Amino acid sequence: MVDGFAHQSGGRLDIETATHGPSRGTTITLSFPRQGAPEMTPSGCGSVRALVVDDDPLALERSCVFLAAMGARVMRAASFAEAVEALKALDHLNLLLTDLWLDDGFSGRDLIVQACGHFPECQAALMSTRGAPADLPPKVLFVAKPVTQDAIRKIYSAVPGATPPASQAP
């Protein structure tokens, strides 16, 4: 589980065991990429409203930071229940980025159905470490985890009327 978490977060798990000498024992090292301080866009800026849903805190933070850098107004939810409450509170939503597998057996697909029911023009994207589902609806984009800034740029560019900042353009 720890190895999966490290890889999903873009990191590594190294295990070294020495059986002889003064350094006898096992050393476990977790390494993660350096992350800058989050630069969240103030809620009054940008025209794209995005909701990011992931029950993995590091993956959630990473996706939110990348979207905010594109100029989106980002809301985050760490669980299916939080996401449902956020959807109820929103007056518009341009982008839903959700993990495929969420807490308590819920799926990101369930959220997409709800979001697109309330906001028909909403661009939806699923992210997962397991690959794209074979029956992914044509309008829904897929992103492999760990999410990269390039992948977020492509998703953001698919939102009608959204244009990444000039320095971020592909």
Secondary structure, 3 states (H helix, E strand, C coil): CHHHHHHHCCCEEEEEEECCCCCCEEEEEEECCCCCCCCCCCCCCCCCEEEEECCCHHHHHHHHHHHHHHCCEEEEECCHHHHHHHHHHCCCCCEEEEECECHHHCEHHHHHHHHHHHCCCCEEEEEECCCCCCCCCCCCEEEECCCCHHHHHHHHHHCCCCCCCHHHCC
